[in-house]
Every structure is written in structure tokens, then in C-alpha cells.
Amino acid sequence: MGPGFRRDDGGGSHMPMLLHLFIRLILILLGYGLATVASGVTVSLIFAFAEKTMASEIPGLIAFAIMLIGIYAVLPALVTVIIGEIRTIRRRLYYIIAATLIGMVLPMIVGLDHWYILVGLGFGPVAGMIYWAVAGRRASYRPST
């Protein structure tokens, strides 16, 4: 193994750096995906209830909301994740606040009614908790010693 592949400060066996980064990437993508699905389902059901949507249209509405949230939230979520990984932020509150802010700003960007901003207060904390549970609680681009 070449230099930089293994982080070794003289204290025993460490996980290879590339393996650690690969595992972190998988956890980050899984956490983002699950948080996006939870957000999409929540927004879709609120919209379906408010607009009295037919039951047969709800699965398509859910798929559309998941896709829309996944696309528009990726950049602010990526910034949040990069900061969390570099600074080793493992606090739930960081991810909850970030997801809530993203959830409140996203409807303004997409051009939805003003009350959808309040929906971000509902699904933002849930999305933040889901991401934290999957990836955020072990945030660090460096392998633990």
C-alpha cells in the first residue's frame, strides 16, 4: 500500500483510507436517498390531501415529488454534507436545521404556494434525522483511530 492510502500515526491497525471513503460515500448516498424519499412522500400526501387528489394519482405524485426534491435539494445538501464531513459534525441538530432550511427554501425556488414553505417545517426535521441516523452520526472523511 502506497503512502496516503493508510493513515498511520503509529497506533495500531487502521481502516484503509480509500475503503473508508468508499463506505462514507455509500452511507451519504443512502442517507440522502432515504431522506429524499421520506420528504417526497410527506409532501405528496399533504398535497394530495389539500387538493383532494384521486387515490390512483398518488403514486405518480409521490414519484414526481421524490424526483423534484432529489434534483433541487442536491446542491444545498451537498454543501451541508461536505461541511459536516470536513468539520466532523456529528450533531443531530446540525442536520435537522440544515434539512429544515432546505425544505423551507425549496418551495420558493420551485414556485409553489407560500404554505408549502411551512411543509418544510414538517418534513425537514424528519429528513435531517434520517440522514443523521444513516450517515451524519459518523461524519468524518478520516477513518477513526
C-alpha positions in Angstrom: 0.0 0.0 0.0 1.3 3.4 -1.0 1.7 6.5 1.1 -1.5 8.2 1.9 -3.5 5.0 1.4 -3.3 4.2 5.1 -3.5 6.8 7.8 -0.9 5.6 10.3 0.2 7.7 13.3 1.9 4.7 15.0 -1.1 3.5 16.9 -2.2 0.0 15.7 -4.3 -1.1 12.7 -6.4 1.5 10.8 -9.0 1.1 8.1 -7.5 1.9 4.7 -8.4 5.5 3.7 -9.9 4.5 0.3 -12.1 1.9 1.9 -13.3 4.4 4.5 -14.1 7.0 1.8 -16.0 4.4 -0.2 -18.1 3.4 2.8 -18.7 7.1 3.6 -19.9 7.7 0.0 -22.3 4.8 0.1 -23.7 5.9 3.5 -24.0 9.5 2.3 -25.9 8.5 -0.9 -28.1 6.1 1.1 -28.9 8.7 3.7 -29.7 11.3 1.1 -31.9 8.9 -0.9 -33.9 7.8 2.2 -34.3 11.4 3.3 -35.5 12.4 -0.2 -38.0 9.6 -0.3 -39.4 10.5 3.2 -39.7 14.1 2.1 -41.3 13.3 -1.2 -43.9 11.0 0.4 -44.7 13.6 3.0 -45.1 16.5 0.5 -47.1 14.3 -1.9 -49.5 13.2 0.8 -50.0 16.8 2.1 -50.6 18.0 -1.5 -52.9 15.1 -2.3 -55.0 15.8 0.9 -55.1 19.6 0.3 -56.0 19.3 -3.4 -58.3 16.3 -2.9 -56.3 14.2 -5.4 -57.7 10.9 -6.6 -56.1 7.8 -5.0 -54.9 6.5 -8.3 -52.8 9.6 -8.9 -51.0 9.5 -5.6 -48.2 7.0 -6.6 -47.3 9.2 -9.6 -47.4 12.3 -7.4 -45.1 10.7 -4.9 -42.6 9.7 -7.7 -42.7 13.2 -9.1 -42.1 14.8 -5.7 -39.2 12.5 -4.9 -37.6 13.3 -8.2 -38.2 17.0 -7.8 -36.9 17.2 -4.3 -33.9 14.9 -5.2 -32.9 17.2 -8.0 -33.4 20.6 -6.4 -32.1 19.8 -2.9 -28.9 18.1 -4.1 -26.7 21.2 -4.2 -27.6 22.6 -0.8 -27.5 19.1 0.7 -24.1 18.5 -0.9 -22.7 21.7 0.7 -24.2 20.6 4.1 -22.7 17.2 3.8 -19.2 18.5 2.7 -19.1 20.9 5.7 -20.3 18.1 8.0 -17.7 15.6 6.8 -14.8 18.1 6.8 -15.6 19.5 10.2 -16.7 16.1 11.6 -20.0 17.5 12.6 -22.0 14.6 14.2 -24.7 16.5 16.0 -28.3 15.8 15.1 -29.3 19.4 15.3 -26.9 20.4 12.5 -28.6 18.0 10.1 -32.1 18.8 11.3 -31.6 22.6 10.9 -30.0 22.2 7.5 -32.7 19.9 6.2 -35.4 22.2 7.5 -33.9 25.3 5.9 -33.5 23.4 2.6 -37.2 22.2 2.9 -38.4 25.8 3.5 -36.3 27.4 0.7 -37.0 24.7 -1.9 -40.7 25.6 -2.4 -39.8 29.2 -3.1 -37.2 28.2 -5.7 -39.7 25.8 -7.4 -42.5 28.4 -7.2 -45.0 26.6 -5.0 -47.6 28.3 -2.9 -46.4 30.0 0.2 -47.9 27.4 2.6 -45.5 24.8 1.2 -42.7 26.7 2.9 -44.4 25.6 6.2 -44.4 22.0 5.0 -40.6 22.2 5.2 -41.0 22.6 8.9 -42.7 19.2 8.9 -40.5 17.1 6.7 -37.2 18.9 7.2 -36.6 17.6 10.7 -37.6 14.1 9.6 -35.3 14.2 6.6 -32.5 15.6 8.8 -33.0 12.8 11.4 -33.0 10.1 8.7 -29.8 11.4 7.2 -28.1 11.8 10.6 -29.1 8.2 11.5 -27.7 6.7 8.3 -24.6 8.9 7.7 -24.4 12.0 9.8 -23.7 10.5 13.2 -20.5 9.0 11.9 -19.4 12.0 9.8 -15.7 12.3 9.1 -13.7 11.9 5.9 -10.9 10.5 8.1 -11.0 6.9 9.4 -11.4 6.7 13.1 -8.5 5.5 15.1 
